[in-house]
Amino acid sequence: MKFNMEVKSMLLFYICVVFEMAAFVVCSEFFASNGLHQTIVIDLHNKRKQSEMEHEILTLLGLHQRPQVIKHGYEYSAPKFMITLYNSLLNEEGESITDEIEFNSKVNLTLGKPMEHINGTDVIRSFINHANKIPHLRHDRDITFFFDTSDVALSELVMGAEFRIFKEAKTSRGYDCRVEIFRIAQGLDLEDKTLEPEVNLTVPWDYEGWVNFNVTRALTLWSYIPSTNLGLYMKVTVLDGENRQIAPGKFGIVGRNGPDDQQAFLVGFFKMARSDIPTRTRRSADGSNNETPDESDKYYYWGGNSYSMDNYRKSACQRHTLYVNFKSLGWQDWIIAPDGYPAFFCGGECTFPLGAQMNATNHAIVQTLVHLTRPFAVPKPCCAPTKLSPIQVLYFDDKSNVVLRKYGNMKVKACGCH
């Protein structure tokens, strides 16, 4: 356990390295307790080391590679909804909400109504409509929808899903309509398609706003068996006694040619089946992936004055300021928010006597006493995080879908001797 805590502490420190060709790279910026602007700079010359560290950070974020740069429209309905959701999950200090009950409450509030089975949500994904690119759907305009859910991992359990369409108010008098959503399924013949009922709602003729359909069953099936994802079909029926089927546009439902911020989209809520921190490949000890650091890597520049890492070790165990800047990484084209976050790190000595401010465990106190008598046989306790908190990151994936993901154990809240 002590080893894992030390790895996390060091990872939080190295995550901030910026990958540029310059000899000196700005790693993080922050304001110290004395109000002075401080900057840490690390000297990196090895391109392979830079590439490896970028890979490490992407792995930590659960990504196999950097998402491709695409010109995104932030005013489209799905990104706009996700940005609103992200902002609702910030507290008064602008930090991510860490309490799970409050997190779920805020999600429900943003959805506009309570939604079942979202407790424990780790990942929220929005999906845009690609029906115009699917051969068997492109000719049925505004009644067919296709959402590419292929990026959903098997480890992501579907907690809930909503299909959201926007309806404009109709000024003329009319009857309520029943809006039915069907899941398109494969028939016996390759060209044959069948409609499986998914959900239906009765919507007033003069209603204006978003209409939300619970399609958890469809998204669950698509996640486990991607080949079953053939899209959704919508049917609008006038409840006037004759039960006439009409085009969605006549009922005020916005189609593909409507405003960007009123386009239909899908939002899914997921819980990670395993740890929300992806497994990282352990580097070999033969030197192939573990180079001897340059002398310049041992020094960190603060506000023009250079200090060796030994300065941290000579002080008492405590939390130090460290800010991870995503913009400095050059990732602002796919990470929507935040621009960065205060990661902090633990540093300093765990020496006798261990004061209350060092938050030492009983074992650390005993280990310190034994170290005093046998310093070469038993090492001193280590300064490591005792409390960590998550952050939420909002980003675009390769398919222009927006993902809001909660990453655990990303911010150091407290340090102590272990």
TORKOL-4160 file (C-alpha; in steps of 0.2 Angstrom, whole numbers, padded with zeros to 4 digits, m for minus):
418
<pt num="1" X="0000" Y="0000" Z="0000"/>
<pt num="2" X="0014" Y="0012" Z="0004"/>
<pt num="3" X="0022" Y="0009" Z="m0013"/>
<pt num="4" X="0005" Y="0013" Z="m0022"/>
<pt num="5" X="0003" Y="0029" Z="m0012"/>
<pt num="6" X="0021" Y="0034" Z="m0017"/>
<pt num="7" X="0018" Y="0030" Z="m0035"/>
<pt num="8" X="0002" Y="0041" Z="m0035"/>
<pt num="9" X="0011" Y="0055" Z="m0027"/>
<pt num="10" X="0025" Y="0055" Z="m0040"/>
<pt num="11" X="0012" Y="0053" Z="m0054"/>
<pt num="12" X="0003" Y="0068" Z="m0049"/>
<pt num="13" X="0020" Y="0077" Z="m0050"/>
<pt num="14" X="0025" Y="0071" Z="m0067"/>
<pt num="15" X="0008" Y="0073" Z="m0075"/>
<pt num="16" X="0011" Y="0091" Z="m0077"/>
<pt num="17" X="0026" Y="0090" Z="m0089"/>
<pt num="18" X="0022" Y="0099" Z="m0105"/>
<pt num="19" X="0028" Y="0091" Z="m0121"/>
<pt num="20" X="0036" Y="0104" Z="m0132"/>
<pt num="21" X="0052" Y="0105" Z="m0142"/>
<pt num="22" X="0060" Y="0119" Z="m0132"/>
<pt num="23" X="0074" Y="0115" Z="m0120"/>
<pt num="24" X="0065" Y="0121" Z="m0105"/>
<pt num="25" X="0046" Y="0117" Z="m0103"/>
<pt num="26" X="0034" Y="0126" Z="m0092"/>
<pt num="27" X="0026" Y="0113" Z="m0081"/>
<pt num="28" X="0014" Y="0122" Z="m0069"/>
<pt num="29" X="0009" Y="0139" Z="m0063"/>
<pt num="30" X="0002" Y="0144" Z="m0047"/>
<pt num="31" X="0001" Y="0157" Z="m0033"/>
<pt num="32" X="0010" Y="0152" Z="m0017"/>
<pt num="33" X="0004" Y="0156" Z="0000"/>
<pt num="34" X="0014" Y="0172" Z="0000"/>
<pt num="35" X="0005" Y="0178" Z="m0016"/>
<pt num="36" X="0021" Y="0177" Z="m0027"/>
<pt num="37" X="0018" Y="0170" Z="m0044"/>
<pt num="38" X="0029" Y="0154" Z="m0046"/>
<pt num="39" X="0033" Y="0143" Z="m0060"/>
<pt num="40" X="0041" Y="0126" Z="m0061"/>
<pt num="41" X="0051" Y="0122" Z="m0076"/>
<pt num="42" X="0058" Y="0105" Z="m0081"/>
<pt num="43" X="0072" Y="0102" Z="m0093"/>
<pt num="44" X="0068" Y="0088" Z="m0105"/>
<pt num="45" X="0079" Y="0084" Z="m0120"/>
<pt num="46" X="0074" Y="0066" Z="m0124"/>
<pt num="47" X="0059" Y="0065" Z="m0137"/>
<pt num="48" X="0056" Y="0047" Z="m0132"/>
<pt num="49" X="0054" Y="0052" Z="m0114"/>
<pt num="50" X="0041" Y="0066" Z="m0119"/>
<pt num="51" X="0031" Y="0053" Z="m0129"/>
<pt num="52" X="0031" Y="0040" Z="m0115"/>
<pt num="53" X="0025" Y="0053" Z="m0103"/>
<pt num="54" X="0011" Y="0059" Z="m0114"/>
<pt num="55" X="0006" Y="0041" Z="m0116"/>
<pt num="56" X="0006" Y="0039" Z="m0097"/>
<pt num="57" X="m0006" Y="0054" Z="m0095"/>
<pt num="58" X="m0018" Y="0048" Z="m0109"/>
<pt num="59" X="m0018" Y="0030" Z="m0101"/>
<pt num="60" X="m0022" Y="0038" Z="m0084"/>
<pt num="61" X="m0037" Y="0047" Z="m0093"/>
<pt num="62" X="m0043" Y="0030" Z="m0100"/>
<pt num="63" X="m0038" Y="0035" Z="m0118"/>
<pt num="64" X="m0028" Y="0024" Z="m0130"/>
<pt num="65" X="m0023" Y="0039" Z="m0140"/>
<pt num="66" X="m0025" Y="0057" Z="m0142"/>
<pt num="67" X="m0042" Y="0061" Z="m0150"/>
<pt num="68" X="m0041" Y="0068" Z="m0167"/>
<pt num="69" X="m0042" Y="0087" Z="m0169"/>
<pt num="70" X="m0059" Y="0091" Z="m0177"/>
<pt num="71" X="m0067" Y="0108" Z="m0178"/>
<pt num="72" X="m0081" Y="0107" Z="m0165"/>
<pt num="73" X="m0096" Y="0117" Z="m0163"/>
<pt num="74" X="m0099" Y="0121" Z="m0145"/>
<pt num="75" X="m0116" Y="0128" Z="m0149"/>
<pt num="76" X="m0123" Y="0112" Z="m0155"/>
<pt num="77" X="m0136" Y="0104" Z="m0143"/>
<pt num="78" X="m0125" Y="0090" Z="m0136"/>
<pt num="79" X="m0110" Y="0100" Z="m0132"/>
<pt num="80" X="m0121" Y="0114" Z="m0125"/>
<pt num="81" X="m0130" Y="0102" Z="m0114"/>
<pt num="82" X="m0114" Y="0094" Z="m0108"/>
<pt num="83" X="m0106" Y="0110" Z="m0104"/>
<pt num="84" X="m0121" Y="0115" Z="m0094"/>
<pt num="85" X="m0121" Y="0099" Z="m0085"/>
<pt num="86" X="m0102" Y="0101" Z="m0081"/>
<pt num="87" X="m0105" Y="0119" Z="m0074"/>
<pt num="88" X="m0119" Y="0112" Z="m0063"/>
<pt num="89" X="m0107" Y="0100" Z="m0055"/>
<pt num="90" X="m0095" Y="0114" Z="m0049"/>
<pt num="91" X="m0096" Y="0120" Z="m0031"/>
<pt num="92" X="m0095" Y="0139" Z="m0026"/>
<pt num="93" X="m0076" Y="0138" Z="m0027"/>
<pt num="94" X="m0077" Y="0132" Z="m0045"/>
<pt num="95" X="m0071" Y="0115" Z="m0040"/>
<pt num="96" X="m0079" Y="0098" Z="m0045"/>
<pt num="97" X="m0092" Y="0091" Z="m0033"/>
<pt num="98" X="m0084" Y="0076" Z="m0024"/>
<pt num="99" X="m0099" Y="0071" Z="m0013"/>
<pt num="100" X="m0108" Y="0057" Z="m0023"/>
<pt num="101" X="m0126" Y="0061" Z="m0016"/>
<pt num="102" X="m0124" Y="0080" Z="m0021"/>
<pt num="103" X="m0117" Y="0074" Z="m0038"/>
<pt num="104" X="m0132" Y="0064" Z="m0042"/>
<pt num="105" X="m0144" Y="0077" Z="m0036"/>
<pt num="106" X="m0136" Y="0090" Z="m0047"/>
<pt num="107" X="m0137" Y="0078" Z="m0062"/>
<pt num="108" X="m0155" Y="0075" Z="m0059"/>
<pt num="109" X="m0158" Y="0094" Z="m0057"/>
<pt num="110" X="m0149" Y="0097" Z="m0074"/>
<pt num="111" X="m0160" Y="0084" Z="m0083"/>
<pt num="112" X="m0175" Y="0093" Z="m0077"/>
<pt num="113" X="m0183" Y="0078" Z="m0069"/>
<pt num="114" X="m0178" Y="0063" Z="m0058"/>
<pt num="115" X="m0170" Y="0049" Z="m0068"/>
<pt num="116" X="m0169" Y="0031" Z="m0062"/>
<pt num="117" X="m0152" Y="0022" Z="m0059"/>
<pt num="118" X="m0139" Y="0035" Z="m0061"/>
<pt num="119" X="m0132" Y="0033" Z="m0043"/>
<pt num="120" X="m0114" Y="0029" Z="m0044"/>
<pt num="121" X="m0111" Y="0037" Z="m0061"/>
<pt num="122" X="m0093" Y="0039" Z="m0066"/>
<pt num="123" X="m0095" Y="0043" Z="m0085"/>
<pt num="124" X="m0108" Y="0053" Z="m0094"/>
<pt num="125" X="m0107" Y="0053" Z="m0113"/>
<pt num="126" X="m0117" Y="0062" Z="m0126"/>
<pt num="127" X="m0120" Y="0056" Z="m0144"/>
<pt num="128" X="m0124" Y="0066" Z="m0159"/>
<pt num="129" X="m0136" Y="0059" Z="m0173"/>
<pt num="130" X="m0127" Y="0052" Z="m0188"/>
<pt num="131" X="m0142" Y="0045" Z="m0197"/>
<pt num="132" X="m0138" Y="0055" Z="m0213"/>
<pt num="133" X="m0122" Y="0044" Z="m0215"/>
<pt num="134" X="m0130" Y="0027" Z="m0213"/>
<pt num="135" X="m0136" Y="0019" Z="m0229"/>
<pt num="136" X="m0153" Y="0012" Z="m0223"/>
<pt num="137" X="m0157" Y="0027" Z="m0213"/>
<pt num="138" X="m0152" Y="0042" Z="m0223"/>
<pt num="139" X="m0168" Y="0043" Z="m0234"/>
<pt num="140" X="m0180" Y="0043" Z="m0220"/>
<pt num="141" X="m0176" Y="0061" Z="m0214"/>
<pt num="142" X="m0181" Y="0066" Z="m0197"/>
<pt num="143" X="m0189" Y="0050" Z="m0192"/>
<pt num="144" X="m0173" Y="0039" Z="m0190"/>
<pt num="145" X="m0158" Y="0042" Z="m0179"/>
<pt num="146" X="m0141" Y="0034" Z="m0177"/>
<pt num="147" X="m0129" Y="0036" Z="m0162"/>
<pt num="148" X="m0111" Y="0029" Z="m0163"/>
<pt num="149" X="m0109" Y="0020" Z="m0146"/>
<pt num="150" X="m0094" Y="0010" Z="m0152"/>
<pt num="151" X="m0082" Y="0019" Z="m0140"/>
<pt num="152" X="m0092" Y="0013" Z="m0124"/>
<pt num="153" X="m0080" Y="0000" Z="m0116"/>
<pt num="154" X="m0087" Y="m0016" Z="m0109"/>
<pt num="155" X="m0081" Y="m0011" Z="m0092"/>
<pt num="156" X="m0094" Y="0004" Z="m0093"/>
<pt num="157" X="m0110" Y="m0002" Z="m0085"/>
<pt num="158" X="m0126" Y="0007" Z="m0092"/>
<pt num="159" X="m0135" Y="0016" Z="m0078"/>
<pt num="160" X="m0147" Y="0025" Z="m0089"/>
<pt num="161" X="m0150" Y="0034" Z="m0106"/>
<pt num="162" X="m0161" Y="0047" Z="m0113"/>
<pt num="163" X="m0165" Y="0051" Z="m0131"/>
<pt num="164" X="m0169" Y="0070" Z="m0132"/>
<pt num="165" X="m0178" Y="0079" Z="m0145"/>
<pt num="166" X="m0184" Y="0097" Z="m0146"/>
<pt num="167" X="m0202" Y="0102" Z="m0149"/>
<pt num="168" X="m0207" Y="0120" Z="m0155"/>
<pt num="169" X="m0224" Y="0126" Z="m0149"/>
<pt num="170" X="m0238" Y="0126" Z="m0162"/>
<pt num="171" X="m0249" Y="0141" Z="m0162"/>
<pt num="172" X="m0264" Y="0133" Z="m0171"/>
<pt num="173" X="m0275" Y="0122" Z="m0161"/>
<pt num="174" X="m0273" Y="0103" Z="m0162"/>
<pt num="175" X="m0274" Y="0087" Z="m0153"/>
<pt num="176" X="m0261" Y="0079" Z="m0142"/>
<pt num="177" X="m0249" Y="0067" Z="m0150"/>
<pt num="178" X="m0241" Y="0050" Z="m0145"/>
<pt num="179" X="m0223" Y="0050" Z="m0149"/>
<pt num="180" X="m0216" Y="0032" Z="m0151"/>
<pt num="181" X="m0198" Y="0027" Z="m0151"/>
<pt num="182" X="m0193" Y="0010" Z="m0159"/>
<pt num="183" X="m0177" Y="0001" Z="m0159"/>
<pt num="184" X="m0172" Y="m0004" Z="m0177"/>
<pt num="185" X="m0168" Y="m0023" Z="m0177"/>
<pt num="186" X="m0162" Y="m0035" Z="m0190"/>
<pt num="187" X="m0175" Y="m0046" Z="m0199"/>
<pt num="188" X="m0173" Y="m0063" Z="m0206"/>
<pt num="189" X="m0167" Y="m0056" Z="m0222"/>
<pt num="190" X="m0151" Y="m0045" Z="m0223"/>
<pt num="191" X="m0162" Y="m0031" Z="m0231"/>
<pt num="192" X="m0176" Y="m0034" Z="m0219"/>
<pt num="193" X="m0178" Y="m0023" Z="m0204"/>
<pt num="194" X="m0190" Y="m0024" Z="m0190"/>
<pt num="195" X="m0196" Y="m0011" Z="m0177"/>
<pt num="196" X="m0195" Y="m0016" Z="m0158"/>
<pt num="197" X="m0205" Y="m0004" Z="m0146"/>
<pt num="198" X="m0194" Y="0005" Z="m0135"/>
<pt num="199" X="m0204" Y="0019" Z="m0126"/>
<pt num="200" X="m0218" Y="0031" Z="m0130"/>
<pt num="201" X="m0225" Y="0047" Z="m0123"/>
<pt num="202" X="m0240" Y="0058" Z="m0125"/>
<pt num="203" X="m0235" Y="0076" Z="m0128"/>
<pt num="204" X="m0247" Y="0091" Z="m0129"/>
<pt num="205" X="m0249" Y="0100" Z="m0145"/>
<pt num="206" X="m0244" Y="0117" Z="m0138"/>
<pt num="207" X="m0229" Y="0110" Z="m0128"/>
<pt num="208" X="m0212" Y="0118" Z="m0131"/>
<pt num="209" X="m0195" Y="0112" Z="m0125"/>
<pt num="210" X="m0185" Y="0096" Z="m0124"/>
<pt num="211" X="m0194" Y="0079" Z="m0124"/>
<pt num="212" X="m0184" Y="0066" Z="m0115"/>
<pt num="213" X="m0186" Y="0047" Z="m0119"/>
<pt num="214" X="m0179" Y="0034" Z="m0107"/>
<pt num="215" X="m0169" Y="0022" Z="m0119"/>
<pt num="216" X="m0159" Y="0013" Z="m0106"/>
<pt num="217" X="m0163" Y="m0004" Z="m0113"/>
<pt num="218" X="m0158" Y="0000" Z="m0131"/>
<pt num="219" X="m0141" Y="0008" Z="m0125"/>
<pt num="220" X="m0138" Y="m0007" Z="m0114"/>
<pt num="221" X="m0140" Y="m0019" Z="m0129"/>
<pt num="222" X="m0129" Y="m0009" Z="m0140"/>
<pt num="223" X="m0115" Y="m0008" Z="m0127"/>
<pt num="224" X="m0115" Y="m0027" Z="m0125"/>
<pt num="225" X="m0118" Y="m0032" Z="m0143"/>
<pt num="226" X="m0113" Y="m0017" Z="m0155"/>
<pt num="227" X="m0119" Y="m0026" Z="m0171"/>
<pt num="228" X="m0137" Y="m0024" Z="m0165"/>
<pt num="229" X="m0136" Y="m0005" Z="m0166"/>
<pt num="230" X="m0146" Y="m0001" Z="m0181"/>
<pt num="231" X="m0153" Y="0015" Z="m0175"/>
<pt num="232" X="m0169" Y="0022" Z="m0169"/>
<pt num="233" X="m0186" Y="0025" Z="m0177"/>
<pt num="234" X="m0199" Y="0039" Z="m0172"/>
<pt num="235" X="m0217" Y="0038" Z="m0175"/>
<pt num="236" X="m0229" Y="0053" Z="m0172"/>
<pt num="237" X="m0248" Y="0049" Z="m0170"/>
<pt num="238" X="m0262" Y="0062" Z="m0168"/>
<pt num="239" X="m0274" Y="0057" Z="m0154"/>
<pt num="240" X="m0289" Y="0063" Z="m0163"/>
<pt num="241" X="m0299" Y="0047" Z="m0164"/>
<pt num="242" X="m0293" Y="0043" Z="m0181"/>
<pt num="243" X="m0275" Y="0040" Z="m0174"/>
<pt num="244" X="m0267" Y="0047" Z="m0190"/>
<pt num="245" X="m0248" Y="0046" Z="m0192"/>
<pt num="246" X="m0240" Y="0063" Z="m0196"/>
<pt num="247" X="m0223" Y="0069" Z="m0200"/>
<pt num="248" X="m0213" Y="0075" Z="m0184"/>
<pt num="249" X="m0211" Y="0092" Z="m0192"/>
<pt num="250" X="m0230" Y="0095" Z="m0192"/>
<pt num="251" X="m0230" Y="0092" Z="m0173"/>
<pt num="252" X="m0216" Y="0105" Z="m0171"/>
<pt num="253" X="m0202" Y="0092" Z="m0168"/>
<pt num="254" X="m0185" Y="0100" Z="m0175"/>
<pt num="255" X="m0177" Y="0090" Z="m0189"/>
<pt num="256" X="m0160" Y="0090" Z="m0196"/>
<pt num="257" X="m0162" Y="0107" Z="m0204"/>
<pt num="258" X="m0167" Y="0115" Z="m0188"/>
<pt num="259" X="m0156" Y="0126" Z="m0177"/>
<pt num="260" X="m0140" Y="0118" Z="m0171"/>
<pt num="261" X="m0144" Y="0119" Z="m0153"/>
<pt num="262" X="m0160" Y="0110" Z="m0155"/>
<pt num="263" X="m0154" Y="0095" Z="m0164"/>
<pt num="264" X="m0159" Y="0078" Z="m0156"/>
<pt num="265" X="m0145" Y="0068" Z="m0146"/>
<pt num="266" X="m0143" Y="0054" Z="m0134"/>
<pt num="267" X="m0135" Y="0055" Z="m0117"/>
<pt num="268" X="m0129" Y="0040" Z="m0107"/>
<pt num="269" X="m0124" Y="0037" Z="m0089"/>
<pt num="270" X="m0111" Y="0024" Z="m0085"/>
<pt num="271" X="m0103" Y="0016" Z="m0070"/>
<pt num="272" X="m0085" Y="0009" Z="m0071"/>
<pt num="273" X="m0086" Y="m0010" Z="m0067"/>
<pt num="274" X="m0068" Y="m0009" Z="m0061"/>
<pt num="275" X="m0057" Y="0004" Z="m0053"/>
<pt num="276" X="m0060" Y="0021" Z="m0062"/>
<pt num="277" X="m0041" Y="0023" Z="m0063"/>
<pt num="278" X="m0035" Y="0013" Z="m0078"/>
<pt num="279" X="m0022" Y="0000" Z="m0076"/>
<pt num="280" X="m0005" Y="0006" Z="m0081"/>
<pt num="281" X="0009" Y="m0004" Z="m0088"/>
<pt num="282" X="0023" Y="m0006" Z="m0076"/>
<pt num="283" X="0040" Y="m0001" Z="m0084"/>
<pt num="284" X="0054" Y="m0014" Z="m0085"/>
<pt num="285" X="0069" Y="m0013" Z="m0073"/>
<pt num="286" X="0082" Y="m0017" Z="m0087"/>
<pt num="287" X="0084" Y="0001" Z="m0092"/>
<pt num="288" X="0075" Y="m0001" Z="m0109"/>
<pt num="289" X="0061" Y="0010" Z="m0103"/>
<pt num="290" X="0069" Y="0018" Z="m0087"/>
<pt num="291" X="0083" Y="0030" Z="m0092"/>
<pt num="292" X="0095" Y="0038" Z="m0080"/>
<pt num="293" X="0089" Y="0056" Z="m0078"/>
<pt num="294" X="0099" Y="0071" Z="m0083"/>
<pt num="295" X="0107" Y="0082" Z="m0069"/>
<pt num="296" X="0096" Y="0096" Z="m0075"/>
<pt num="297" X="0080" Y="0085" Z="m0072"/>
<pt num="298" X="0084" Y="0086" Z="m0053"/>
<pt num="299" X="0081" Y="0105" Z="m0052"/>
<pt num="300" X="0065" Y="0114" Z="m0052"/>
<pt num="301" X="0064" Y="0133" Z="m0055"/>
<pt num="302" X="0053" Y="0143" Z="m0044"/>
<pt num="303" X="0051" Y="0162" Z="m0048"/>
<pt num="304" X="0068" Y="0163" Z="m0055"/>
<pt num="305" X="0077" Y="0154" Z="m0040"/>
<pt num="306" X="0082" Y="0136" Z="m0042"/>
<pt num="307" X="0080" Y="0124" Z="m0028"/>
<pt num="308" X="0085" Y="0105" Z="m0028"/>
<pt num="309" X="0072" Y="0093" Z="m0023"/>
<pt num="310" X="0082" Y="0090" Z="m0007"/>
<pt num="311" X="0074" Y="0106" Z="m0001"/>
<pt num="312" X="0057" Y="0098" Z="0000"/>
<pt num="313" X="0064" Y="0083" Z="0008"/>
<pt num="314" X="0072" Y="0093" Z="0022"/>
<pt num="315" X="0056" Y="0101" Z="0027"/>
<pt num="316" X="0042" Y="0093" Z="0037"/>
<pt num="317" X="0030" Y="0082" Z="0028"/>
<pt num="318" X="0016" Y="0093" Z="0020"/>
<pt num="319" X="0006" Y="0097" Z="0005"/>
<pt num="320" X="0014" Y="0107" Z="m0008"/>
<pt num="321" X="0005" Y="0117" Z="m0022"/>
<pt num="322" X="0005" Y="0110" Z="m0040"/>
<pt num="323" X="m0006" Y="0115" Z="m0054"/>
<pt num="324" X="m0009" Y="0104" Z="m0069"/>
<pt num="325" X="m0012" Y="0115" Z="m0085"/>
<pt num="326" X="m0020" Y="0106" Z="m0099"/>
<pt num="327" X="m0018" Y="0121" Z="m0111"/>
<pt num="328" X="0000" Y="0121" Z="m0108"/>
<pt num="329" X="0000" Y="0103" Z="m0114"/>
<pt num="330" X="m0008" Y="0109" Z="m0131"/>
<pt num="331" X="m0024" Y="0099" Z="m0128"/>
<pt num="332" X="m0036" Y="0113" Z="m0128"/>
<pt num="333" X="m0043" Y="0108" Z="m0145"/>
<pt num="334" X="m0051" Y="0092" Z="m0137"/>
<pt num="335" X="m0052" Y="0095" Z="m0118"/>
<pt num="336" X="m0067" Y="0107" Z="m0116"/>
<pt num="337" X="m0065" Y="0109" Z="m0097"/>
<pt num="338" X="m0056" Y="0112" Z="m0085"/>
<pt num="339" X="m0041" Y="0122" Z="m0092"/>
<pt num="340" X="m0032" Y="0113" Z="m0078"/>
<pt num="341" X="m0033" Y="0109" Z="m0060"/>
<pt num="342" X="m0024" Y="0110" Z="m0043"/>
<pt num="343" X="m0016" Y="0093" Z="m0041"/>
<pt num="344" X="m0004" Y="0096" Z="m0026"/>
<pt num="345" X="0009" Y="0084" Z="m0020"/>
<pt num="346" X="0016" Y="0078" Z="m0004"/>
<pt num="347" X="0034" Y="0081" Z="0001"/>
<pt num="348" X="0045" Y="0083" Z="0016"/>
<pt num="349" X="0053" Y="0072" Z="0029"/>
<pt num="350" X="0045" Y="0061" Z="0042"/>
<pt num="351" X="0058" Y="0063" Z="0056"/>
<pt num="352" X="0057" Y="0061" Z="0075"/>
<pt num="353" X="0047" Y="0068" Z="0083"/>
<pt num="354" X="0031" Y="0066" Z="0072"/>
<pt num="355" X="0020" Y="0081" Z="0076"/>
<pt num="356" X="0002" Y="0081" Z="0075"/>
<pt num="357" X="0003" Y="0092" Z="0059"/>
<pt num="358" X="0012" Y="0077" Z="0050"/>
<pt num="359" X="m0004" Y="0066" Z="0052"/>
<pt num="360" X="0006" Y="0051" Z="0055"/>
<pt num="361" X="m0001" Y="0034" Z="0057"/>
<pt num="362" X="0003" Y="0023" Z="0073"/>
<pt num="363" X="0013" Y="0012" Z="0062"/>
<pt num="364" X="0023" Y="0027" Z="0056"/>
<pt num="365" X="0027" Y="0032" Z="0074"/>
<pt num="366" X="0033" Y="0015" Z="0078"/>
<pt num="367" X="0043" Y="0014" Z="0062"/>
<pt num="368" X="0051" Y="0030" Z="0067"/>
<pt num="369" X="0056" Y="0024" Z="0084"/>
<pt num="370" X="0064" Y="0008" Z="0077"/>
<pt num="371" X="0073" Y="0019" Z="0064"/>
<pt num="372" X="0081" Y="0029" Z="0077"/>
<pt num="373" X="0089" Y="0013" Z="0084"/>
<pt num="374" X="0093" Y="0004" Z="0068"/>
<pt num="375" X="0094" Y="0018" Z="0055"/>
<pt num="376" X="0102" Y="0006" Z="0041"/>
<pt num="377" X="0090" Y="m0008" Z="0044"/>
<pt num="378" X="0073" Y="0001" Z="0045"/>
<pt num="379" X="0070" Y="0016" Z="0034"/>
<pt num="380" X="0060" Y="0032" Z="0040"/>
<pt num="381" X="0042" Y="0033" Z="0035"/>
<pt num="382" X="0037" Y="0041" Z="0019"/>
<pt num="383" X="0027" Y="0056" Z="0016"/>
<pt num="384" X="0012" Y="0052" Z="0005"/>
<pt num="385" X="m0006" Y="0057" Z="0002"/>
<pt num="386" X="m0018" Y="0052" Z="0015"/>
<pt num="387" X="m0034" Y="0059" Z="0007"/>
<pt num="388" X="m0037" Y="0061" Z="m0012"/>
<pt num="389" X="m0052" Y="0068" Z="m0021"/>
<pt num="390" X="m0058" Y="0066" Z="m0039"/>
<pt num="391" X="m0060" Y="0079" Z="m0053"/>
<pt num="392" X="m0072" Y="0079" Z="m0068"/>
<pt num="393" X="m0065" Y="0082" Z="m0086"/>
<pt num="394" X="m0076" Y="0086" Z="m0101"/>
<pt num="395" X="m0069" Y="0082" Z="m0118"/>
<pt num="396" X="m0072" Y="0078" Z="m0136"/>
<pt num="397" X="m0069" Y="0060" Z="m0143"/>
<pt num="398" X="m0064" Y="0055" Z="m0160"/>
<pt num="399" X="m0082" Y="0055" Z="m0166"/>
<pt num="400" X="m0086" Y="0073" Z="m0160"/>
<pt num="401" X="m0096" Y="0065" Z="m0145"/>
<pt num="402" X="m0094" Y="0074" Z="m0128"/>
<pt num="403" X="m0088" Y="0064" Z="m0113"/>
<pt num="404" X="m0089" Y="0070" Z="m0095"/>
<pt num="405" X="m0079" Y="0058" Z="m0084"/>
<pt num="406" X="m0075" Y="0058" Z="m0066"/>
<pt num="407" X="m0057" Y="0053" Z="m0062"/>
<pt num="408" X="m0054" Y="0047" Z="m0044"/>
<pt num="409" X="m0039" Y="0051" Z="m0033"/>
<pt num="410" X="m0033" Y="0065" Z="m0044"/>
<pt num="411" X="m0031" Y="0079" Z="m0031"/>
<pt num="412" X="m0021" Y="0078" Z="m0015"/>
<pt num="413" X="m0032" Y="0084" Z="0000"/>
<pt num="414" X="m0020" Y="0079" Z="0014"/>
<pt num="415" X="m0003" Y="0072" Z="0017"/>
<pt num="416" X="0004" Y="0061" Z="0031"/>
<pt num="417" X="0018" Y="0050" Z="0036"/>
<pt num="418" X="0016" Y="0031" Z="0032"/>
